[in-house]
Amino acid sequence: MSQHPRRVVLLGSTGSIGTQACEVIAGQVGRFDVVALAAGGSQPELLAQQVLATRPQLVGLADESAVAPYRHALQRLRSDDQASGTFVDPEVLVGPDAAVEVAALPADVVLNGMTGSVGLRPTLAALEAGTTLALANKESLIVGGPLVKRAARPGQIIPVDSEHSALAQCLLAGDRAEVSALVLTASGGPFRTADRAELAAVTPAQALAHPTWDMGPVVTINSATMVNKGLEVIEAHLLFDVPFDDIEVVVHPQSVVHSMVRFQDGSTIAQASPPDMRLPIALGLVWPERLPGVAQACDWTHIARWDFEPLDPVRFPAVGLAMAAGRAGGTAPAVFNAANEECVSAFLAGNIRFPDIVDTVRRVLDEHQIGPPDGPPGSFHVEGTELTLHNVLSAEDWARRTAWSAVGMG
């Protein structure tokens, strides 16, 4: 283990991944030096608490209106903290490019815990700076796959999603040429046994009640629709260079086995631990090392039951739809993701029903693949070899507008 503190940049520090990363860092005294935090600005009080606890040199805030509440909260917390006498206010960067600037800072590892495709540019900034990227923001890899892969050197991206962290660990058991299949596990979410009629009556509160994981609202809804698992299939394909035909999804309600790798000799290697994102976060921060005492281990003194069920493609069509977008490549994954983000927002606002999320994404993706001849930039399919950041952003913009129009909100 390195004797010097590992310099860390946290993007999305007030989100689910960011807050748990701060917990990991707080439990490893002297192991980390937090260079910078970046956040959207919706939780200035929490950000101030994190700043006081981690003592970064710099803070990035996307929302300018959050600067005053953040500074006020920091001042109040400092006056209540007897140990803050040596505290130095960090510099504050403000604006939509704040996270991009923070991601490019000199550091050992950048943890991208942002939510949504807004994380793409910070991902590219960290890779171009040569920094190890602990990637929890799967959307940036999904929407900009070829761009991200071109920017990354071998081993520069460390996956933080629990499934892909598990796969990375399992793959250490053999040579890549010996791999037969990657097997991603899925909890099935709160509606694992629901039929179409039951899904039509689902409320946002019910969809946000995940049975095993504590996640942010967008990821939780994506888990309920299984869009999240579809995105993870694309992510696995991109991260590990495994064909889509060799990636499987199995439903595992207990969420203890996080994923598996089947080798050509018939052996299957699985990674298991109670559901706790602090474990893959810690691995992402220090890979290939392991930190002691990060999370609880499986308790073999009690009876345990692990169930595995085949994925029902009728109940969960999002996985097949995502795989189709992944196979199409180019701008199709960006369109899939952007349309879904807008539909999730519409569902949470009460404007569409739960099944309408995936149904609308399918309509938008179908229109994108056909492409109206006189459509705006991004309404046509761009091949992966031709993909540029402009193509991605244009395709996303088109997909968002098309999704809103499709649900009658445009």
C-alpha positions in Angstrom: 0.0 0.0 0.0 1.3 3.5 -0.9 2.7 5.5 2.0 1.5 8.8 0.6 -2.1 10.0 0.7 -3.9 9.4 -2.5 -5.1 12.6 -4.1 -8.8 12.4 -4.9 -11.2 14.5 -6.8 -14.9 13.8 -6.1 -17.5 14.8 -8.8 -21.1 14.7 -7.7 -20.0 14.8 -4.1 -23.5 15.5 -2.6 -25.1 12.6 -4.5 -25.5 9.0 -3.4 -22.1 7.9 -4.6 -20.3 11.1 -3.5 -21.7 11.0 0.1 -20.7 7.3 0.5 -17.3 8.1 -1.0 -16.9 10.8 1.8 -17.8 8.1 4.3 -15.1 5.8 3.0 -12.5 8.5 3.0 -13.5 9.6 6.6 -12.9 6.0 7.8 -9.4 5.8 6.3 -7.5 8.5 8.2 -4.4 9.7 6.4 -5.1 7.5 3.4 -6.6 10.2 1.2 -6.1 13.9 0.4 -9.2 15.4 -1.1 -8.1 17.9 -3.8 -11.5 19.1 -4.9 -15.3 18.5 -4.6 -17.8 19.3 -7.4 -21.6 19.4 -7.0 -24.6 20.7 -8.8 -25.6 23.0 -5.9 -29.0 21.6 -4.8 -27.7 20.7 -1.3 -25.4 23.6 -0.2 -25.7 22.6 3.5 -24.4 19.1 2.8 -21.7 20.4 0.5 -20.5 22.7 3.3 -20.4 19.8 5.7 -18.3 17.8 3.2 -15.9 20.8 2.7 -15.4 21.2 6.4 -14.8 17.4 6.8 -12.5 16.8 3.8 -10.7 20.2 3.6 -10.4 20.4 -0.3 -8.4 23.1 -2.1 -11.2 23.8 -4.5 -15.0 23.5 -4.9 -16.9 23.4 -8.1 -20.5 24.5 -8.2 -22.7 24.2 -11.3 -25.5 26.4 -10.0 -24.4 30.0 -9.4 -27.4 30.6 -7.2 -26.1 28.0 -4.7 -22.9 29.9 -4.0 -24.4 32.2 -1.4 -26.3 29.5 0.5 -23.1 27.3 0.5 -20.9 30.1 1.9 -23.5 30.9 4.5 -23.8 27.3 5.6 -20.0 26.9 5.7 -19.6 30.1 7.8 -22.2 28.9 10.3 -20.7 25.4 10.5 -17.2 26.7 11.1 -18.5 28.9 14.0 -19.9 25.7 15.6 -16.8 23.6 15.0 -14.1 24.0 17.6 -11.6 22.1 15.4 -11.9 24.4 12.4 -9.3 26.9 13.4 -6.8 25.9 10.8 -9.4 25.6 8.1 -8.8 27.6 4.9 -11.7 28.4 2.6 -11.3 26.6 -0.7 -11.5 28.5 -4.0 -14.9 28.2 -5.6 -15.4 27.6 -9.4 -18.9 28.4 -10.6 -20.8 27.5 -13.7 -21.8 24.6 -16.0 -18.1 23.9 -16.7 -17.1 23.8 -13.1 -17.0 20.0 -12.9 -15.0 19.8 -16.2 -12.4 22.1 -14.7 -12.3 20.2 -11.5 -11.9 16.9 -13.3 -8.8 18.1 -15.0 -7.0 19.0 -11.8 -3.8 17.1 -11.0 -4.8 14.1 -8.9 -4.3 10.4 -8.5 -7.9 9.5 -9.0 -11.1 11.3 -10.1 -14.3 9.6 -8.9 -17.1 10.6 -11.2 -20.3 10.1 -9.2 -22.4 12.5 -11.2 -25.9 11.4 -12.5 -26.7 11.5 -16.1 -24.9 12.3 -19.4 -23.8 15.6 -18.0 -20.9 13.6 -16.7 -19.5 12.9 -20.2 -17.3 16.1 -20.5 -15.8 15.7 -17.0 -15.1 12.0 -17.8 -13.2 13.1 -20.9 -11.4 15.9 -19.0 -10.1 13.4 -16.4 -9.0 10.9 -19.0 -7.2 13.6 -21.1 -5.4 14.8 -17.9 -4.1 11.2 -17.6 -5.8 10.7 -14.2 -7.2 7.3 -13.1 -11.0 7.5 -13.5 -13.1 5.7 -10.9 -16.3 5.7 -13.0 -19.7 5.5 -11.3 -21.3 7.8 -14.0 -22.2 5.0 -16.4 -24.1 7.4 -18.7 -20.9 9.1 -19.8 -19.5 5.8 -21.1 -22.9 4.9 -22.6 -23.5 8.0 -24.6 -19.9 8.7 -25.6 -18.5 5.1 -25.8 -16.1 5.5 -28.7 -15.0 9.0 -27.5 -14.3 7.7 -24.0 -12.5 4.6 -25.2 -10.3 6.6 -27.6 -9.4 8.9 -24.7 -8.6 6.2 -22.2 -5.3 4.3 -21.9 -5.5 0.6 -20.8 -6.5 0.3 -17.2 -7.2 4.0 -16.8 -11.0 3.4 -16.1 -11.9 1.6 -12.9 -15.6 0.7 -12.8 -17.5 1.6 -9.6 -20.9 0.2 -10.5 -21.3 -2.8 -8.2 -21.9 -5.1 -11.2 -18.8 -4.0 -13.1 -16.6 -3.8 -10.1 -17.7 -7.4 -9.5 -16.9 -8.4 -13.1 -13.4 -6.8 -12.8 -12.7 -8.8 -9.7 -14.0 -12.0 -11.2 -12.0 -11.5 -14.4 -8.8 -11.7 -12.3 -9.5 -15.5 -12.0 -8.5 -16.3 -15.6 -7.2 -15.0 -18.9 -9.5 -12.9 -21.0 -9.3 -15.5 -23.8 -10.8 -18.0 -21.4 -13.9 -16.0 -20.8 -17.2 -17.6 -22.0 -19.7 -15.0 -20.8 -20.3 -12.1 -18.4 -23.3 -12.6 -16.2 -24.8 -9.5 -14.7 -27.2 -9.9 -11.8 -30.3 -7.7 -11.4 -32.5 -7.4 -8.3 -35.6 -7.1 -10.4 -36.5 -4.0 -8.4 -39.8 -3.6 -6.6 -42.0 -4.9 -9.5 -40.2 -8.2 -10.2 -43.5 -10.1 -10.3 -45.9 -7.4 -11.4 -47.8 -7.7 -14.7 -48.5 -5.0 -17.2 -51.8 -4.0 -15.6 -50.2 -3.6 -12.2 -47.4 -1.6 -13.6 -49.8 0.9 -15.2 -51.0 1.9 -11.7 -47.5 2.3 -10.1 -46.8 5.6 -8.4 -43.5 7.4 -8.1 -43.4 6.6 -4.4 -43.7 2.9 -5.1 -41.1 3.0 -7.8 -38.7 4.8 -5.5 -39.0 2.1 -2.8 -36.2 -0.2 -3.9 -36.1 -3.5 -2.0 -32.3 -3.8 -1.6 -30.4 -0.7 -2.6 -30.4 2.9 -1.4 -29.7 5.0 -4.5 -30.6 8.4 -6.0 -34.1 8.9 -7.6 -33.0 8.6 -11.3 -31.0 5.4 -10.7 -33.8 3.9 -8.5 -36.4 4.5 -11.2 -34.0 3.1 -13.8 -33.6 0.0 -11.6 -37.4 -0.4 -11.4 -37.8 -0.3 -15.2 -34.6 -2.3 -15.7 -33.3 0.5 -17.9 -30.3 0.6 -15.5 -29.5 -3.1 -16.3 -29.8 -2.4 -20.0 -27.3 0.5 -19.6 -25.0 -1.8 -17.6 -25.0 -4.4 -20.4 -23.8 -1.7 -22.8 -21.2 -0.5 -20.2 -19.9 -4.1 -19.7 -19.5 -4.5 -23.5 -17.5 -1.2 -23.6 -15.4 -1.8 -20.5 -14.4 -5.4 -21.1 -14.6 -5.7 -24.9 -17.0 -8.6 -24.7 -19.6 -9.1 -27.5 -23.2 -8.5 -26.6 -24.0 -12.2 -27.4 -21.7 -13.2 -24.6 -23.3 -10.9 -21.9 -26.3 -12.3 -19.9 -28.6 -10.9 -17.3 -30.0 -13.0 -14.4 -32.5 -11.8 -11.8 -31.1 -12.2 -8.2 -33.5 -10.6 -5.7 -31.2 -10.6 -2.7 -28.5 -8.5 -4.5 -25.7 -10.3 -2.7 -24.0 -11.8 -5.8 -23.1 -8.7 -7.8 -22.1 -10.4 -11.0 -20.3 -13.5 -12.3 -17.9 -14.6 -15.1 -18.3 -18.0 -16.7 -15.1 -19.4 -18.2 -14.7 -21.8 -21.1 -14.1 -24.8 -18.9 -17.6 -24.4 -17.3 -16.4 -22.7 -14.1 -18.3 -19.7 -12.9 -16.6 -17.2 -10.6 -18.9 -14.9 -8.5 -18.3 -11.9 -6.3 -20.6 -11.7 -3.3 -21.1 -9.2 -0.5 -24.1 -7.6 1.2 -25.5 -4.7 -0.9 -23.3 -1.7 0.1 -21.8 0.7 -2.5 -19.0 1.6 -0.2 -17.2 -1.6 -1.2 -17.0 -0.9 -5.0 -16.3 2.8 -4.3 -13.3 1.9 -2.1 -12.0 -0.4 -4.8 -12.4 2.4 -7.3 -10.4 4.7 -5.2 -7.4 2.4 -4.6 -7.6 -0.3 -7.2 -6.1 -2.9 -7.3 -5.6 -2.6 -3.5 -8.3 -3.2 -0.9 -9.1 -1.1 2.1 -9.8 -2.8 5.5 -13.2 -2.6 7.2 -15.0 -0.8 4.4 -18.2 -2.8 4.5 -19.7 -5.9 6.2 -18.9 -9.3 4.8 -21.4 -12.2 4.3 -22.3 -13.7 7.6 -22.1 -17.5 7.2 -23.4 -18.2 10.8 -26.9 -17.6 9.6 -29.0 -19.4 7.0 -29.0 -17.6 3.7 -31.0 -18.0 0.5 -29.8 -16.8 -2.9 -32.4 -17.1 -5.7 -31.6 -16.7 -9.4 -34.4 -16.4 -12.0 -34.3 -15.9 -15.8 -35.0 -12.4 -17.0 -38.5 -12.0 -18.3 -38.2 -10.0 -21.5 -41.9 -9.2 -21.6 -42.0 -7.7 -18.1 -38.6 -6.0 -18.6 -38.3 -5.0 -22.3 -35.8 -2.3 -21.5 -32.9 -4.7 -21.4 -33.4 -5.9 -24.9 -34.1 -2.4 -26.1 -30.8 -1.2 -24.6 -28.9 -4.0 -26.2 -30.4 -3.1 -29.5 -29.2 0.4 -29.1 -25.8 -0.8 -28.0 -25.5 -3.0 -31.1 -26.5 -0.1 -33.3 -23.8 1.9 -31.7 -23.0 5.5 -32.8 -25.5 8.0 -31.4 -28.2 5.3 -30.6 -27.0 4.7 -27.0 -27.0 8.5 -26.4 -30.6 8.8 -27.7 -31.7 5.8 -25.6 -30.2 7.4 -22.5 -31.4 11.0 -23.1 -35.0 9.9 -23.9 -35.0 7.8 -20.8 -33.8 10.7 -18.6 -36.6 12.9 -19.8 -39.2 10.2 -19.4 -38.1 9.5 -15.8 -38.5 13.2 -15.1 -42.0 13.2 -16.6 -42.9 10.1 -14.6 -41.6 11.6 -11.3 -43.6 14.8 -12.0 -46.8 12.7 -12.5 -47.1 13.4 -16.2 -46.9 9.9 -17.6 -47.5 6.3 -16.3 -44.7 4.0 -15.3 -44.9 1.7 -18.5 -44.8 4.9 -20.6 -41.2 5.4 -19.7 -39.9 2.4 -21.8 -42.6 2.7 -24.4 -41.6 6.3 -25.2 -37.9 5.5 -25.2 -38.7 2.8 -27.8 -40.6 5.2 -30.0 -37.8 7.8 -29.9 -35.1 5.2 -30.6 -37.1 3.8 -33.6 -37.5 7.3 -35.0 -33.8 8.0 -34.5 -32.8 4.8 -36.4 -35.1 5.7 -39.3 -34.2 9.4 -39.3 -36.4 11.9 -41.1 -34.6 13.1 -44.2 -35.1 16.8 -43.2 -34.6 16.3 -39.5 -32.3 18.4 -37.3 -28.7 17.4 -36.6 -28.7 14.3 -34.4 -32.0 12.9 -35.6 -30.1 10.4 -37.8 -27.9 7.6 -36.8 -24.2 8.4 -36.6 -21.8 5.5 -36.9 -19.3 5.0 -34.0 -16.3 5.7 -36.2 -17.7 9.1 -37.0 -18.8 10.0 -33.5 -17.9 13.4 -32.2 -18.8 15.2 -29.0 -21.0 17.5 -31.2 -22.8 14.5 -32.6 -23.5 13.2 -29.1 -24.8 16.5 -27.8 -26.9 17.1 -30.9 -28.4 13.6 -30.7 -29.2 14.1 -27.0 -30.8 17.4 -27.6 -33.0 15.9 -30.4 -33.9 12.9 -28.2 -35.0 15.0 -25.3 -37.2 17.2 -27.5 -38.6 14.2 -29.2 -39.4 12.4 -25.9 -41.1 15.5 -24.5 -43.2 15.8 -27.7 -44.1 12.1 -27.6 -45.5 12.4 -24.0 -47.4 15.5 -24.9 -45.1 17.8 -22.8 -43.3 19.5 -25.7 
